[in-house]
Amino acid sequence: MIPAPPPRVTLSGVLGVARAPFLPLAALVAADGALAQTAGRPDPWRLALGVLGLTAAHALVNALNELADDASGLDHQTLRTPFSGGSGALQRGLVTRAGARGVAALAGAVALAVAAVALAGYREWRLLPVLLAGAACVLLYTPWLLRVELGEAAAGLGLGGLPVIGAAMLQGGALRPAVWLVALAATAMTFNLLLFNTIPDAEPDRRAGRRSLVHRAGVAGAGRIGLAAWALATIALGLGLLGGVLPHWGWLAAIPALAFVLPVGRWTLAGAPLPVPLPVLAANVLHNVATHAVLILAWLLAAWPAR
């Protein structure tokens, strides 16, 4: 009988439970909020602090989710895709549960330290309600919000709207209209990020006691909800461009918007057949990441002559 390999903690396992491929989105969202508040001229130290704090919070919720899904057996049942089903790091023995708890503890400590600096160091006390709401999204996401059909809303707010607003507040000053429009678009896009990524896991999630909008509306209904969220994000950014509160080059965000709506629209109109095509899941992620990247570039280009 071949003995089981000894427990180990590998770099790939640590990165897996932190869901490292998704962490750049946190940095993009924070940067977008800071640039929207300062019209492309942020305080670099406050920007770096916001990026660090949000990235740590995102890694924390990911690690907690991986631990819970391993303990419940859920991630032993899912059919993994690059966008759903967990990282598989715990199930493949790439990291121990103690190692995963260490990732969560480190990420939580960094997030708390950043919050302390923002509140006490920079005296941005108006951030407190935003930080508390974000902390609720992180800590309640897996044990409660995913079980009462609030997972998608929590993801939209916790990794979309609230970080945009928080990063903007950290820069100081009254919030500009651009911040609210970017926050609305970010909420809708990140809502979609979870909505579509839960479709492949719908049946294992049901057996584990989770309830998502996919369970309530069905797969085709989820597709229609996703298209409505896409329309909300597109309208928010369109109003910002027409009203002159977003930079001119922001119209390039139409490219990732089309890259989302074409495959998702075709799939939804075809009756949303399963399994979900990988191009649909990929378009969902691309829409979110690329839109923020385009807006960041647009802010920087708009501020360039003033440098």
Secondary structure, 3 states (H helix, E strand, C coil): CCCCCCCCCCHHHHHHHCCHHHHHHHHHHHHHHHHHHHCCCCCHHHHHHHHHHHHHHHHHHHHHHHHHHHHCCHHHCCCCECCECCCCCCCCCCCCHHHHHHHHHHHHHHHHHHHHHHHHHCCCHHHHHHHHHHHHHHHHCCCCHHHCCCHHHHHHHHHHHHHHHHHHHHCCCCCCHHHHHHHHHHHHHHHHHHHHHCCCCHHHHHHCCCCCHHHHHHHHHHHHHHHHHHHHHHHHHHHHHHCCCCCHHHHHHHHHHHHHHHHHHHHHHCCCCCCCCHHHHHHHHHHHHHHHHHHHHHHHHHHHHHC
